[in-house]
Amino acid sequence: MTMTVGDFLLQRLDEWRVGRIYGYPGDGINGFLAAMRRQDRIRFVQTRHEELAAFMACAH
C-alpha cells in the first residue's frame, strides 16, 4: 500500500515525539483518522467541540 498524506503526517509527528492529538472527527479529517487506525504510537483524544480540543492541547 502506498503512503497517504495522513500516514506521512503521522510519521512526521512521531519523529517529533508527539504522543497525543486532540481533535473533533468530521469529513475533513477522515483520511487522517484512517491513518490513525493503521498505527499505534500516537493517541487520538476525541473531544465534543473543536474549541475544547484547542484548550486541551494548550493545557497539555
C-alpha positions, 0 to 999 in steps of 0.5 A: 500500500502506498503512503497517504498524506495522513500516514506521512503526517503521522510519521512526521509527528512521531519523529517529533515525539508527539504522543497525543492529538486532540481533535473533533472527527468530521469529513475533513479529517477522515483520511487522517483518522484512517491513518490513525487506525493503521498505527499505534504510537500516537493517541487520538483524544476525541473531544465534543467541540473543536474549541475544547480540543484547542484548550486541551492541547494548550493545557497539555 
